[in-house]
Amino acid sequence: MSKIDIIQKINQKLSRYLYLEMKVYSFKDNELIIVAGKDLIYYHSYEIKFINVSTILLNSEWNVSPSENHAIQLIDKAEAKKINMSYKVIQGNNVYKILNDDNLPFYVVAENISYEEKTVKYY
């Protein structure tokens, strides 16, 4: 599945919700896992994994209204060039833009992305 297909699938799944909480779940060995759910105090329902991450520009927690906007995008060439020049992005990586209700520009630069729908309860 292509990166664009994965992003479309993520946005399609998340768009079923009026409101979601998202947060950084873990960052280890250049893998960033962002989770999403209706109430992250108790559980999460989705995991978005960025593989071979080189740059992270985001808050640790945020809210999103995915029914109004896509949660994740691959950015256009002009915006990518700006990020590339500012953060010396390694060629072959992709710049993913993560949208949020505060309209802050969040970015993850990574080689690849994957997605898993599963419920993980916090005890």
N, C-alpha and C positions, 0 to 999 in steps of 0.2 A: 504494500500500500504506500502511495506517495505521501510526502509531507503535507501537501495540500489536501489530499483525501483525509488524512488523520485530523487535520485542523477542522475541516468541514464536519467530520464525524463528532468531534468534541463539541463544536458549537451547536450542532443539531441536538445532541443529547442534553446539553446545558440549557438550551433555549426553552425547554419545557418548564423552567422555573422562572417566576417573577423576580426572585431574589436568591442569591447564594452568598455564603461566606467562603473565602479562599484564604489559604495561608501556605507559607513554606513549611513543609513537613520534615524534610531532611535535605541535607547537602553533604554528600560523601563520595569520594573517589570520582569527582567531576560529574556526578549525577545529582540533579536537582529534582526533587519530587514536590509538586504543588498539589494540595488536596482541596476539594470543594465539597460543600454540603450545606444543608439548610440550617444546621446548628452544630458548629464545630466543637462545642463544649462536650457533646455526647458522642458524636460519630462523624465520619465522612463517607461519602458515597462514590467519589471519583478521585482517581490519581492520574496526574499528568506528569510524565517523566521526561526531562530534558537530558540528553545523553551527550557526553563530552562537552560540558559547559565551559566557556572561557570568560564570559562576562555576565554579571547579574546586576541589574539596576531596578530594584523594586523594594517595596515595603515588606515586612514580614507577614502582615495580615491586611486584608482589604475585603470590600464587598463589591458585588457586581450584580447588575440586572440583565441577565443574559437574554431575556425575552425581548429587550429593547436593542441591545447591541451584541455583537459577537464577543466572546470572552477572549479569544486569541486570534491573532492575525500574523501572517508573514508580511513584513512591511515592504513598501514600494522602493524602487531603486534610489530615488532621491533621498528618502529618509534613511535608507540603509547606508548610503555613502556618508551621510553626516555622522552616523553612529560608528561606521568603519574608521573614519578619520579621527574621531575623538578618542576611541578606545582601542585602536590598532587591532581590529578584528582579523583573525586568521582566515585566509582565503579558504573557501569551501564550507565555512560555517554559515548558518542562517540566523537572521535577526528576527526574533518573535516578539511581537508587541502584545502585552497583556492589558486588556482594558479593565477599567474599574469605575465605580460610581463617582469618585472624586476627580475624574478626568486628568489624573496624573499619568505621565508617560512612563510605563514600566516596560523594561526590555530584558530578554534573556537571549544571549548569543550562544548557540549550541549547534553541534553537528546534526543532531537528530531529535525527534520527539516521538513519544509513544503515549498510550492512553489505556487506562483500565477502569472499568466500572465495577466497583465492589464496595460493600459496606464494611467498614472497620469501626467497631465500637470501642470507646475509651472507657476504661474502668478505673 
